[in-house]
């Protein structure tokens, strides 16, 4: 029911049947059967005198000092005690057994309870900070009240009309949370820190706080709210991003084409150019032309002055939807398709290939082997430099691959919407790591040989040893659709609500 580590590094375990102390070598049991402790222990505390207090839901307290025990019985008037310490006294809030809408603040000192304050409502929790007991409870009008009890046991309610559900402290600061917002209360000032639709419990840590999400199967996540390493940009969600020869970045979004140059965005609104295209994929050819492909089968080239429609140059096929786009070193442009096969442009000629393969969402070129890898509806197939199919990994993957990357150790990484795989020498390994809630929609490789995975479960970092989920306020509850590394210092993160840039130098 609870765990506690005392000043001598002993571990105390509170259970329904008593408590156990573990000194690193053996256990010592305190239980009702031996008369050394009560049962149903839900709170363990060490006083400033070095006494261990085992507290129960019924208000019984067992005091342990130098292995001698004393049991103090609680009152039948109260149940479900919640405890903290103030000076040399233990402060508790207990609910009335006969009328559970009423609670009472109690102090426990020298084996005796003392009534401090009746609360006409139900308590949530209390913490001790700055010689003050901070209390959160719900009154008879169903209003959540934030209050405190000072060192002279004077009670005061704060006039803050916010429905808090949790209260925690760290050093001199109080943290409060609603179901979706965390606040900081310091020196009488309340400041909003972060919003998250799935907040349930907050626990302050060295660099931020830990949140426990109730609606996400009690998943526990750590956030660093002090970090400033991620900056967001007000552009729509995009499918992919490319860098041209001049170092400019190009984004294809649902609201048009964006160009980022000299830290400023230029927006090309498609309707202003009479372009029938939406949320395009973007590639750049060897002549620095921008090619835009779309789910509606449209294909345009932007040469720096105007957009040119190339749709009628495409092979006539049943499913025209163009998805993935890639430019090989020899200048060949390849577009994957939502129907079947790929469209290749070599010189001025467009051809249609691999019509037996459906939904090619990812194209990756291996500069070492000169193989081209295609992620499709049932796995991955490899094409050699002579445009011949040399191996179909779909026979062992058997799932739709949306992203492909290769690390410096020669492993290919394949990502589906729900799974991550590592592949080498025709051996496939499925990655099972708690950092991944889902699979990934994109993978990026940075200048330090780290891998980044982005998907519906957020952002995951891999340093070739361990996976780490990257939690940041500006990425909360956002599916990541695209990743792109710029130079050796910036990771661009495309999300369902826009773009964020992570400074890798401060990561």
C-alpha positions as CSV (number, residue, x, y, z in Angstrom):
1,X,0.0,0.0,0.0
2,X,3.0,2.3,0.5
3,X,6.8,2.5,0.5
4,X,9.2,4.7,2.6
5,X,13.0,5.0,3.0
6,X,14.2,6.2,6.3
7,X,17.3,8.2,7.2
8,X,19.2,5.0,7.8
9,X,18.4,3.8,4.3
10,X,16.0,1.1,5.5
11,X,13.1,0.4,3.2
12,X,9.7,0.2,4.9
13,X,6.8,-1.5,3.1
14,X,3.2,-0.8,4.3
15,X,0.6,-3.5,3.6
16,X,-2.9,-4.6,4.5
17,X,-1.4,-7.0,7.1
18,X,1.2,-4.7,8.7
19,X,4.6,-3.5,7.7
20,X,8.0,-4.9,6.8
21,X,11.5,-3.2,7.3
22,X,14.2,-4.2,4.9
23,X,17.8,-3.3,5.9
24,X,19.4,-4.5,2.7
25,X,19.9,-8.1,4.0
26,X,16.8,-9.2,5.8
27,X,13.2,-8.3,6.6
28,X,11.6,-7.6,10.0
29,X,7.9,-7.9,10.2
30,X,5.5,-5.7,12.2
31,X,2.0,-7.0,12.3
32,X,-1.3,-7.2,14.3
33,X,-0.5,-10.9,14.9
34,X,2.5,-10.1,17.0
35,X,1.1,-6.9,18.5
36,X,3.8,-4.8,16.9
37,X,1.7,-2.9,14.4
38,X,-1.8,-2.3,13.2
39,X,-2.9,-3.5,9.7
40,X,-4.0,-1.5,6.6
41,X,-1.0,0.8,6.7
42,X,-1.3,3.5,4.1
43,X,1.3,6.0,5.3
44,X,4.8,5.7,6.8
45,X,6.7,8.7,8.2
46,X,9.9,9.5,10.1
47,X,9.7,12.2,12.7
48,X,12.5,14.7,13.4
49,X,13.3,12.6,16.4
50,X,14.0,9.5,14.3
51,X,10.7,7.8,15.2
52,X,9.0,5.7,12.5
53,X,5.2,6.2,12.4
54,X,3.1,3.5,10.7
55,X,-0.3,5.1,10.0
56,X,-3.5,3.2,9.0
57,X,-6.7,4.0,7.2
58,X,-8.6,3.7,10.5
59,X,-6.3,6.2,12.3
60,X,-4.2,3.7,14.3
61,X,-0.6,4.8,14.6
62,X,2.3,2.6,15.5
63,X,5.4,4.4,16.8
64,X,8.7,2.5,16.4
65,X,11.8,3.8,18.1
66,X,15.0,1.6,18.6
67,X,12.9,-1.5,17.8
68,X,10.4,-0.8,20.6
69,X,6.8,-0.3,19.4
70,X,3.8,1.6,20.8
71,X,0.4,1.4,19.2
72,X,-2.0,4.3,19.4
73,X,-5.6,3.6,18.5
74,X,-7.5,6.1,16.3
75,X,-11.0,7.3,17.0
76,X,-14.1,5.4,15.7
77,X,-15.4,8.8,14.7
78,X,-13.0,9.0,11.8
79,X,-11.6,6.9,8.9
80,X,-9.3,7.3,5.9
81,X,-6.6,9.4,7.4
82,X,-4.1,11.4,5.3
83,X,-0.9,12.6,7.0
84,X,2.0,15.0,6.8
85,X,4.3,16.5,9.4
86,X,4.5,20.0,10.8
87,X,7.3,20.7,13.3
88,X,7.2,17.8,15.9
89,X,3.5,17.0,15.2
90,X,1.9,14.8,12.7
91,X,-1.0,16.6,10.9
92,X,-3.8,14.5,9.4
93,X,-7.1,15.0,7.8
94,X,-9.8,12.4,8.5
95,X,-13.3,11.8,7.2
96,X,-16.2,11.4,9.6
97,X,-17.5,7.8,9.6
98,X,-21.1,8.9,10.2
99,X,-21.2,11.8,7.8
100,X,-18.6,11.4,5.0
101,X,-19.1,14.9,3.7
102,X,-17.4,16.3,6.7
103,X,-13.7,16.1,7.5
104,X,-11.5,17.2,10.4
105,X,-7.9,18.5,10.7
106,X,-6.1,16.7,13.5
107,X,-2.7,16.9,15.0
108,X,-0.9,13.9,16.6
109,X,1.8,14.5,19.2
110,X,3.0,12.5,22.1
111,X,0.5,9.8,21.5
112,X,-2.6,12.0,21.4
113,X,-4.8,13.4,18.7
114,X,-6.0,17.0,18.9
115,X,-8.8,18.5,16.8
116,X,-7.6,21.6,14.9
117,X,-10.3,22.5,12.4
118,X,-13.6,21.0,11.1
119,X,-13.9,21.1,7.4
120,X,-17.5,21.0,6.0
121,X,-16.5,18.8,3.0
122,X,-14.2,16.1,1.8
123,X,-10.4,16.4,1.7
124,X,-8.3,15.7,-1.4
125,X,-4.8,16.0,0.0
126,X,-2.4,18.1,2.0
127,X,1.3,18.9,2.0
128,X,3.8,20.7,4.3
129,X,6.0,23.6,3.0
130,X,7.2,26.9,4.5
131,X,6.1,26.1,8.0
132,X,2.6,25.8,6.6
133,X,0.2,22.9,5.9
134,X,-1.4,23.4,2.5
135,X,-4.8,21.7,2.1
136,X,-7.1,20.9,-0.8
137,X,-10.7,19.9,-0.1
138,X,-14.2,20.0,-1.6
139,X,-16.9,21.8,0.4
140,X,-20.6,21.1,0.8
141,X,-21.3,23.2,-2.3
142,X,-19.1,20.9,-4.4
143,X,-16.5,23.7,-4.7
144,X,-12.8,22.7,-4.4
145,X,-11.1,24.9,-1.8
146,X,-7.4,25.7,-1.6
147,X,-6.5,26.6,2.0
148,X,-3.6,26.5,4.5
149,X,-2.9,26.1,8.2
150,X,0.0,28.2,9.5
151,X,2.5,27.3,12.2
152,X,0.2,28.7,14.8
153,X,-2.6,26.4,13.5
154,X,-4.5,29.3,12.0
155,X,-6.7,28.2,9.1
156,X,-7.3,30.4,6.0
157,X,-9.0,29.7,2.7
158,X,-7.6,31.3,-0.5
159,X,-10.0,32.9,-2.9
160,X,-9.0,31.0,-6.0
161,X,-12.0,29.8,-8.1
162,X,-10.2,26.9,-9.9
163,X,-11.3,23.2,-9.6
164,X,-8.0,21.8,-8.4
165,X,-7.8,18.0,-7.9
166,X,-4.2,17.5,-6.8
167,X,-1.7,19.3,-4.6
168,X,2.1,18.8,-4.3
169,X,5.1,20.7,-2.9
170,X,8.7,21.1,-3.9
171,X,11.0,23.2,-1.7
172,X,9.1,26.5,-1.2
173,X,6.7,26.1,-4.1
174,X,3.3,24.6,-4.2
175,X,2.0,22.8,-7.4
176,X,-1.7,22.3,-8.1
177,X,-3.4,20.5,-10.9
178,X,-6.8,20.4,-12.5
179,X,-7.8,17.6,-14.9
180,X,-5.8,19.3,-17.6
181,X,-3.7,22.1,-16.2
182,X,-0.8,22.5,-13.8
183,X,-0.3,25.7,-11.7
184,X,2.6,26.9,-9.5
185,X,1.8,28.8,-6.3
186,X,4.7,30.8,-5.0
187,X,4.8,33.8,-2.6
188,X,1.1,34.3,-3.0
189,X,1.1,34.3,-6.8
190,X,-0.6,31.6,-9.0
191,X,1.0,30.9,-12.4
192,X,-0.2,28.5,-15.1
193,X,2.6,26.1,-16.2
194,X,1.2,23.7,-18.7
195,X,-2.0,22.2,-20.1
196,X,-2.5,18.5,-20.7
197,X,-5.8,16.8,-21.3
198,X,-4.7,13.6,-19.4
199,X,-3.3,15.0,-16.2
200,X,-4.2,13.0,-13.1
201,X,-1.4,13.3,-10.5
202,X,1.7,15.5,-10.3
203,X,4.9,14.8,-8.5
204,X,7.7,17.5,-8.6
205,X,11.2,16.3,-9.6
206,X,14.6,17.9,-9.9
207,X,14.0,19.2,-13.4
208,X,10.2,19.5,-13.6
209,X,7.5,17.1,-12.6
210,X,6.1,13.7,-13.2
211,X,2.5,13.3,-14.2
212,X,0.4,10.2,-13.8
213,X,-2.2,9.9,-16.6
214,X,-5.5,8.3,-15.5
215,X,-7.1,8.2,-18.9
216,X,-4.0,6.6,-20.5
217,X,-4.0,3.4,-18.4
218,X,-2.0,5.0,-15.5
219,X,1.0,5.7,-17.7
220,X,3.6,7.7,-15.8
221,X,5.5,10.3,-17.7
222,X,8.1,12.9,-16.8
223,X,8.0,16.5,-18.1
224,X,10.7,19.1,-18.0
225,X,8.9,22.5,-17.9
226,X,12.1,24.5,-17.4
227,X,13.5,23.6,-20.8
228,X,13.5,26.1,-23.6
229,X,15.0,23.9,-26.2
230,X,11.9,23.5,-28.3
231,X,10.4,26.4,-30.3
232,X,7.1,26.2,-32.2
233,X,6.2,27.9,-35.5
234,X,2.8,28.9,-36.6
235,X,2.5,27.0,-39.8
236,X,0.0,24.2,-40.6
237,X,0.7,20.5,-40.3
238,X,2.9,19.2,-43.2
239,X,3.7,15.9,-44.8
240,X,7.5,16.4,-45.3
241,X,10.2,19.0,-45.4
242,X,13.2,19.3,-47.8
243,X,16.4,21.5,-48.0
244,X,17.3,23.1,-51.3
245,X,20.8,23.9,-52.5
246,X,20.8,27.3,-50.9
247,X,19.9,25.9,-47.5
248,X,16.2,27.0,-47.6
249,X,13.6,24.7,-46.1
250,X,10.4,23.9,-48.0
251,X,7.2,22.6,-46.4
252,X,4.1,21.2,-48.2
253,X,1.1,21.9,-46.1
254,X,-2.7,21.7,-46.4
255,X,-2.7,25.5,-46.8
256,X,0.0,25.8,-49.4
257,X,3.7,25.7,-49.8
258,X,6.0,27.3,-47.2
259,X,9.6,28.4,-47.7
260,X,11.8,29.2,-44.7
261,X,14.8,31.4,-45.6
262,X,16.8,33.7,-43.3
263,X,14.5,32.8,-40.4
264,X,11.4,34.1,-42.2
265,X,8.6,32.2,-43.9
266,X,7.2,32.8,-47.3
267,X,3.8,31.4,-48.0
268,X,2.7,30.3,-51.5
269,X,-1.1,30.0,-51.3
270,X,-2.1,27.4,-53.9
271,X,-5.4,29.0,-54.9
272,X,-3.5,32.2,-55.8
273,X,-1.7,30.2,-58.4
274,X,-4.7,28.2,-59.6
275,X,-3.2,25.0,-58.3
276,X,-5.5,22.1,-57.6
277,X,-3.5,20.4,-54.9
278,X,-3.6,19.9,-51.1
279,X,-1.2,18.8,-48.4
280,X,1.5,17.8,-51.0
281,X,4.6,15.8,-50.6
282,X,7.7,17.9,-51.6
283,X,10.9,16.8,-53.4
284,X,13.7,18.8,-55.0
285,X,15.5,17.7,-58.2
286,X,19.2,18.2,-59.2
287,X,18.3,21.5,-60.8
288,X,16.8,22.9,-57.6
289,X,13.2,22.7,-58.9
290,X,10.5,21.9,-56.3
291,X,8.1,19.1,-57.2
292,X,4.7,18.8,-55.5
293,X,2.8,15.6,-55.5
294,X,-0.7,15.0,-54.0
295,X,-3.2,12.4,-53.0
296,X,-5.5,13.6,-55.8
297,X,-2.9,12.6,-58.4
298,X,-1.8,16.1,-59.3
299,X,1.9,16.8,-60.0
300,X,3.4,20.3,-60.2
301,X,6.9,21.7,-60.6
302,X,8.0,25.1,-59.2
303,X,11.0,26.5,-60.9
304,X,11.4,29.6,-58.7
305,X,9.1,31.7,-60.9
306,X,6.0,29.7,-61.6
307,X,4.2,26.4,-61.0
308,X,4.0,24.1,-64.0
309,X,1.3,21.3,-64.2
310,X,2.9,17.9,-65.1
311,X,-0.2,15.9,-64.2
312,X,-0.9,15.0,-67.9
313,X,2.6,13.6,-68.2
314,X,1.9,10.9,-65.7
315,X,1.2,7.3,-66.9
316,X,-2.6,6.6,-67.0
317,X,-3.3,4.2,-64.1
318,X,-6.4,3.4,-62.1
319,X,-5.2,4.8,-58.8
320,X,-3.4,8.1,-59.4
321,X,-2.7,9.0,-55.8
322,X,0.9,10.1,-55.3
323,X,2.3,9.6,-51.8
324,X,6.1,9.3,-51.2
325,X,8.6,11.1,-53.2
326,X,12.4,10.7,-53.5
327,X,15.3,11.8,-55.8
328,X,18.1,9.4,-56.4
329,X,21.7,10.6,-56.9
330,X,21.4,10.0,-60.7
331,X,18.5,12.5,-60.8
332,X,15.7,9.9,-61.1
333,X,12.6,11.0,-59.2
334,X,10.4,8.3,-57.7
335,X,6.9,8.7,-56.4
336,X,5.1,6.0,-54.4
337,X,1.4,5.6,-54.9
338,X,-1.6,4.9,-52.7
339,X,-3.0,2.4,-55.3
340,X,-0.2,0.2,-56.6
341,X,3.3,0.6,-58.1
342,X,5.6,3.6,-58.4
343,X,6.0,6.4,-60.9
344,X,9.6,7.1,-62.0
345,X,10.8,10.2,-63.8
346,X,14.2,9.8,-65.5
347,X,15.1,12.8,-67.7
348,X,11.8,13.9,-69.3
349,X,10.3,10.4,-69.4
350,X,7.7,9.1,-66.9
351,X,7.3,5.3,-66.4
352,X,5.2,3.1,-64.2
353,X,6.6,0.1,-62.3
354,X,5.9,-2.5,-59.7
355,X,2.1,-2.5,-60.2
356,X,1.8,-5.6,-58.1
357,X,2.9,-3.6,-55.0
358,X,0.3,-1.5,-53.2
359,X,0.5,1.6,-51.0
360,X,4.2,2.6,-51.3
361,X,4.4,5.2,-48.5
362,X,8.2,5.4,-48.0
363,X,11.3,5.4,-50.3
364,X,14.8,5.2,-49.0
365,X,18.1,5.2,-50.9
366,X,21.1,3.4,-49.4
367,X,24.2,5.3,-50.6
368,X,26.5,2.4,-49.6
369,X,24.8,-0.5,-51.4
370,X,23.0,1.8,-53.9
371,X,19.9,-0.1,-53.2
372,X,16.5,1.6,-53.1
373,X,14.1,0.5,-50.4
374,X,10.4,0.8,-50.8
375,X,8.1,0.6,-47.8
376,X,4.7,-0.7,-48.9
377,X,1.5,-2.2,-47.6
378,X,3.0,-5.5,-46.7
379,X,6.6,-4.7,-45.8
380,X,9.8,-3.6,-47.6
381,X,11.3,-4.5,-50.9
382,X,14.9,-3.8,-52.1
383,X,15.7,-2.6,-55.6
384,X,19.4,-2.7,-56.8
385,X,21.2,0.0,-58.8
386,X,20.0,-1.7,-62.0
387,X,16.4,-1.2,-61.1
388,X,15.9,-4.9,-60.4
389,X,14.1,-6.4,-57.4
390,X,16.7,-8.2,-55.3
391,X,14.8,-9.0,-52.1
392,X,11.3,-8.6,-50.7
393,X,11.4,-8.3,-46.9
394,X,7.6,-8.3,-46.8
395,X,7.8,-12.0,-46.4
396,X,9.1,-11.6,-42.9
397,X,7.6,-8.2,-41.9
398,X,4.0,-8.5,-43.2
399,X,2.9,-5.0,-42.2
400,X,2.6,-1.6,-43.8
401,X,6.0,0.3,-43.5
402,X,5.8,4.1,-43.3
403,X,9.4,5.0,-42.5
404,X,12.9,3.6,-43.2
405,X,16.3,4.7,-41.9
406,X,19.7,3.1,-41.6
407,X,22.2,3.6,-38.7
408,X,26.0,3.6,-38.7
409,X,26.1,-0.1,-37.6
410,X,24.4,-1.1,-40.8
411,X,21.0,-1.8,-39.3
412,X,17.9,-0.8,-41.2
413,X,15.1,0.6,-39.1
414,X,11.5,0.1,-40.3
415,X,8.5,1.7,-38.7
416,X,4.8,1.0,-39.0
417,X,2.0,2.8,-37.3
418,X,2.1,0.4,-34.4
419,X,5.5,-1.3,-34.5
420,X,9.3,-0.7,-34.8
421,X,11.7,-3.2,-36.4
422,X,15.4,-3.5,-36.8
423,X,16.8,-5.4,-39.8
424,X,20.2,-6.7,-40.9
425,X,21.4,-9.7,-42.9
426,X,17.8,-10.8,-43.5
427,X,17.2,-11.0,-39.7
428,X,14.3,-9.0,-38.4
429,X,14.0,-7.9,-34.7
430,X,10.8,-6.3,-33.3
431,X,11.6,-3.5,-30.8
432,X,9.7,-3.9,-27.6
433,X,10.5,-0.9,-25.4
434,X,8.3,1.1,-23.0
435,X,9.4,4.4,-24.7
436,X,7.1,3.5,-27.6
437,X,3.3,3.9,-27.1
438,X,2.8,3.2,-30.8
439,X,5.1,2.8,-33.8
440,X,6.3,5.7,-35.8
441,X,5.4,7.7,-38.9
442,X,8.9,9.0,-39.6
443,X,12.5,8.3,-38.5
444,X,15.4,10.8,-38.7
445,X,19.2,10.3,-38.3
446,X,21.2,13.2,-36.8
447,X,24.8,14.2,-37.1
448,X,25.7,12.4,-33.9
449,X,24.4,9.1,-35.2
450,X,21.3,9.2,-33.0
451,X,18.0,8.1,-34.2
452,X,14.7,10.0,-33.7
453,X,11.3,8.4,-34.1
454,X,8.1,10.4,-34.4
455,X,4.5,9.1,-34.4
456,X,1.2,9.1,-32.8
457,X,2.8,8.3,-29.5
458,X,5.1,11.3,-29.6
459,X,8.9,11.7,-30.0
460,X,11.4,9.0,-29.1
461,X,15.3,9.3,-29.0
462,X,17.7,6.5,-29.5
463,X,21.5,6.9,-28.7
464,X,22.4,3.4,-30.0
465,X,22.0,2.0,-26.5
466,X,18.7,3.2,-25.0
467,X,15.4,4.6,-26.0
468,X,14.0,7.6,-24.3
469,X,10.6,9.2,-24.7
470,X,10.9,13.0,-25.1
471,X,8.2,14.8,-23.2
472,X,7.9,18.5,-23.6
473,X,5.0,20.9,-23.0
474,X,5.0,22.1,-26.6
475,X,4.6,18.5,-27.9
476,X,1.9,17.4,-25.6
477,X,-1.0,15.4,-27.2
478,X,0.4,16.0,-30.7
479,X,1.0,13.2,-33.2
480,X,4.3,13.7,-35.0
481,X,4.0,13.3,-38.7
482,X,7.4,14.3,-40.0
483,X,11.0,14.7,-38.8
484,X,13.9,16.5,-40.6
485,X,17.4,17.2,-39.3
486,X,19.0,20.6,-40.3
487,X,22.8,20.6,-40.1
488,X,24.1,19.3,-36.8
489,X,22.0,21.4,-34.5
490,X,18.3,21.4,-35.3
491,X,15.5,18.8,-35.5
492,X,12.4,19.9,-37.2
493,X,9.3,18.2,-35.9
494,X,6.1,18.2,-37.9
495,X,3.0,17.7,-35.8
496,X,-0.7,17.6,-36.4
497,X,-1.0,21.2,-35.4
498,X,2.2,22.7,-36.9
499,X,5.9,22.6,-36.6
500,X,8.4,22.7,-33.7
501,X,12.2,23.0,-33.8
502,X,14.4,21.3,-31.3
503,X,17.9,22.7,-30.5
504,X,20.0,19.5,-30.5
505,X,23.0,21.4,-29.0
506,X,21.1,21.9,-25.7
507,X,19.4,18.5,-25.7
